[in-house]
Amino acid sequence: MSGEKIIPNLQKERIIEYIGEKKRFDGRKLDEYREIEVKMGISNNAESSCSVKFGKTEVYAGVKLLPSVPYPDSQDEGTFMTSAELSPMSSEDFDLGPPKIDAIELARIIDRGIRESGFIDFKKLCIKEGEKVWQVFLDIVTINDDGNLMDVAGLAAIIALGNAKMPVYDAETNKVGHELSKTHLPVEKDAMAFSMTFHKIDGTIVVDPTKEEEDISDLRLTVAVADDGKGKPRITAMQKGKEGTVSEKDLAEILDLIEHKWKEMFPKVSKFVWGK
């Protein structure tokens, strides 16, 4: 994601040539997403889990809840933690060991998009003010990296959170049962935000890049987008990546793409998250 990749010049030239002709190697348009596939319940030990694929890029996400002590500055609110593992089996660019900058960046961008949208109602995660709250753990694991991990992981995250159910908790013993209750994790459906990532390749903006396209891009901009309550996109968070600069022209084009793609993607994302 962040490291410099070595791409054969001929391959790079061919990609740029195709994009200059508004074409891509896999036959998509510049603003077209790959086919999305979602599978639920991939883990028996999570409160919710799913697999999300954009083409060949695949990510797992799982949600776990445990009683915890509240933070000093939010005594009546639950807590939230996002972690990401870039598995070596998903790409030769990833290594075993502690999380490196790419994994930290991925987790932080997804975490910020969820927090800033107001998707999780942290007040409703309070068990006893000042003493006990629920802590939500969101774990992301990459299975195969063929480009655009940001959007794939971001979608997996909100699907897992939107479908999570609260564990059965005994306040007297402070123990969590193995079974789940019928109560869903408190989320605000109207605040759901999902990631839309744009890459600039030789002056051209594309969405949902493949690995080869991603590796030669000059600029990456990830935008978390929610509904503004009137059926239009509301930007909740934004993160730039790579060394290229965002010009006024680039930003104007990206904002136009967000509005255009929002109308197409929001109904699809809502169906994946809520099942309707």
C-alpha positions in Angstrom: 0.0 0.0 0.0 2.6 2.6 1.0 5.9 1.0 -0.1 7.3 1.6 -3.5 6.7 -1.4 -5.9 8.8 -2.3 -8.8 6.7 -2.7 -11.9 8.1 -3.6 -15.4 8.2 -0.5 -17.6 6.3 -2.3 -20.4 3.5 -3.3 -18.0 3.3 0.2 -16.6 3.2 1.8 -20.1 0.4 -0.6 -21.2 -1.7 0.2 -18.1 -1.2 4.0 -18.6 -2.0 3.6 -22.3 -5.2 1.7 -21.6 -6.3 4.2 -19.0 -5.5 7.1 -21.4 -8.1 5.4 -23.7 -10.5 5.1 -20.8 -10.1 1.4 -20.7 -8.8 -1.1 -18.1 -7.2 -4.6 -18.5 -10.2 -6.3 -16.9 -12.7 -4.6 -19.2 -14.1 -2.2 -16.6 -14.7 1.5 -17.1 -12.6 3.9 -15.1 -15.4 4.5 -12.6 -16.6 0.9 -12.4 -16.3 -1.3 -9.3 -15.5 -5.0 -9.6 -18.2 -7.6 -8.7 -18.8 -7.7 -4.9 -19.3 -11.0 -3.1 -20.2 -11.3 0.6 -20.3 -14.4 2.9 -21.6 -14.3 6.4 -20.7 -16.4 9.5 -17.1 -17.4 8.7 -16.2 -17.6 12.4 -18.0 -19.5 15.1 -16.2 -17.5 17.9 -17.2 -14.0 16.8 -20.3 -12.0 17.6 -20.4 -11.4 13.8 -18.1 -12.2 10.9 -18.0 -12.0 7.2 -15.9 -12.3 4.0 -16.0 -9.6 1.4 -14.5 -9.9 -2.1 -14.1 -7.2 -4.8 -13.0 -9.3 -7.7 -10.0 -11.3 -6.4 -9.3 -9.0 -3.4 -10.7 -10.7 -0.3 -10.9 -9.6 3.4 -12.3 -11.2 6.5 -13.8 -9.1 9.3 -15.0 -10.1 12.8 -16.5 -8.4 15.8 -16.0 -9.4 19.4 -17.5 -7.7 22.5 -16.1 -7.9 26.1 -16.9 -6.0 29.3 -14.3 -3.4 30.1 -13.5 -0.3 32.1 -14.6 3.0 30.5 -12.1 5.7 29.5 -11.7 8.5 32.0 -13.1 11.1 29.7 -16.2 9.0 28.7 -17.4 7.2 31.7 -20.8 6.4 30.2 -19.7 5.2 26.8 -18.5 2.0 25.4 -15.1 1.7 23.7 -14.0 0.7 20.2 -10.8 -0.8 18.8 -9.9 -1.7 15.3 -7.0 -3.9 14.3 -5.8 -5.0 10.9 -3.6 -7.9 9.9 -2.0 -7.9 6.5 -1.5 -11.6 6.1 1.6 -12.7 4.2 -0.5 -15.3 2.4 -2.5 -12.4 0.9 0.5 -10.7 -0.7 4.2 -11.2 -1.1 4.6 -7.6 0.0 3.4 -8.4 3.6 5.6 -10.0 6.3 5.1 -11.8 9.5 5.5 -9.8 12.7 4.1 -6.8 14.5 1.8 -4.5 12.5 3.7 -2.3 10.1 2.7 1.1 8.8 0.4 -0.2 6.1 -1.7 -2.3 8.6 -1.8 0.6 11.1 -2.9 3.0 8.4 -5.7 0.6 7.2 -7.0 0.1 10.7 -6.9 3.8 11.5 -8.7 4.9 8.3 -11.5 2.4 8.8 -11.8 3.2 12.5 -12.0 6.9 11.9 -14.7 6.5 9.2 -16.8 4.5 11.6 -16.3 6.8 14.6 -16.8 10.1 12.8 -20.0 8.9 11.1 -21.6 8.1 14.5 -22.4 4.6 13.3 -22.0 3.0 16.7 -24.1 4.4 19.6 -21.5 4.2 22.4 -23.9 5.5 25.0 -25.9 2.3 24.7 -22.8 0.2 25.4 -22.6 1.4 29.0 -23.3 -1.3 31.5 -22.7 0.7 34.7 -21.5 4.3 34.4 -18.0 4.8 35.6 -17.4 1.1 36.2 -18.3 -1.2 33.3 -18.9 -0.8 29.6 -18.8 -2.9 26.5 -15.6 -2.8 24.4 -16.1 -3.5 20.7 -13.2 -5.2 18.9 -13.1 -5.1 15.1 -10.6 -7.4 13.6 -9.7 -7.3 9.9 -7.6 -9.9 8.1 -6.5 -9.8 4.5 -6.9 -13.0 2.6 -5.9 -11.9 -0.9 -4.6 -8.5 -2.1 -5.5 -7.7 -5.7 -5.9 -4.0 -5.0 -8.2 -1.6 -3.0 -7.9 -3.2 0.4 -9.3 0.0 1.8 -12.8 -0.3 0.4 -13.0 -4.0 0.7 -12.0 -3.9 4.4 -14.2 -0.9 5.0 -17.3 -2.7 3.6 -16.4 -5.9 5.6 -16.2 -3.8 8.8 -19.6 -2.2 8.6 -21.2 -5.5 7.5 -19.7 -7.2 10.6 -20.7 -4.4 12.9 -24.2 -4.1 11.4 -24.9 -7.8 12.0 -23.3 -8.2 15.4 -25.4 -9.4 18.3 -24.7 -8.7 22.0 -23.4 -11.5 24.2 -25.3 -12.7 27.2 -23.7 -11.0 30.2 -24.1 -11.9 33.9 -23.4 -8.6 35.8 -23.1 -10.4 39.2 -20.3 -12.8 38.1 -19.0 -10.4 35.4 -18.9 -13.3 33.0 -19.9 -13.5 29.3 -21.8 -16.5 28.1 -21.0 -18.5 25.0 -24.4 -17.8 23.5 -25.6 -14.6 21.9 -28.7 -12.6 22.8 -31.3 -11.4 20.3 -30.2 -7.8 20.8 -28.1 -6.3 18.0 -25.0 -4.1 18.6 -26.5 -0.6 18.9 -25.8 1.1 15.6 -27.4 4.0 13.8 -28.6 2.8 10.4 -28.9 6.3 9.1 -25.3 7.0 10.0 -23.8 4.1 8.1 -20.7 5.3 6.2 -18.6 3.3 3.7 -15.2 3.9 2.1 -14.7 5.1 -1.5 -11.1 5.2 -2.6 -9.8 7.0 -5.6 -6.4 6.7 -7.3 -4.8 9.0 -9.8 -2.8 7.3 -12.6 -1.0 9.6 -15.0 -3.5 12.4 -14.4 -6.6 10.1 -14.5 -8.8 9.3 -11.6 -10.0 5.7 -11.2 -12.0 3.8 -8.6 -11.5 0.3 -7.2 -8.0 -0.2 -8.7 -6.4 -3.6 -9.2 -3.0 -4.3 -7.6 -1.1 -3.3 -10.7 -3.0 -0.1 -11.1 -2.6 0.7 -7.4 1.1 0.1 -7.6 1.7 2.7 -10.3 -0.7 5.4 -9.0 0.6 8.7 -7.9 -2.1 9.5 -5.4 -4.7 7.8 -3.2 -7.7 9.5 -1.5 -10.0 7.5 0.7 -13.3 9.1 1.6 -15.8 7.8 4.1 -19.3 8.6 2.9 -22.7 8.5 4.7 -26.2 9.6 3.8 -27.0 13.2 4.7 -30.6 12.3 5.6 -31.8 13.7 2.2 -30.5 11.0 0.0 -27.2 12.7 -0.8 -23.6 11.8 0.2 -22.2 13.2 3.5 -18.4 13.0 3.9 -17.5 11.9 7.4 -13.7 11.3 7.0 -11.0 11.7 4.5 -7.4 10.3 4.2 -4.8 11.0 1.6 -2.1 8.4 0.7 1.0 8.3 -1.5 3.2 11.2 -2.5 1.1 12.9 -5.2 -0.7 16.1 -4.5 -4.4 16.7 -4.8 -5.1 19.6 -7.1 -8.4 21.6 -7.2 -9.2 19.8 -10.5 -8.6 16.4 -8.9 -10.8 17.2 -5.9 -13.6 18.6 -8.0 -13.5 15.4 -10.1 -13.4 13.2 -7.1 -16.4 15.0 -5.5 -18.3 14.6 -8.7 -17.5 10.9 -8.7 -18.6 10.5 -5.1 -22.0 12.0 -5.9 -22.3 9.9 -9.0 -21.1 6.6 -7.6 -23.0 7.2 -4.3 -26.4 6.7 -6.1 -25.2 3.4 -7.5 -23.3 2.1 -4.4 -25.4 3.1 -1.5 -28.3 0.8 -2.3 -25.9 -2.1 -2.8 -24.0 -1.4 0.4 -27.2 -1.1 2.4 -28.4 -4.5 1.1 -25.1 -6.1 2.0 -25.2 -4.6 5.6 -28.9 -4.9 6.4 -30.1 -7.6 4.0 -32.6 -5.3 2.3 
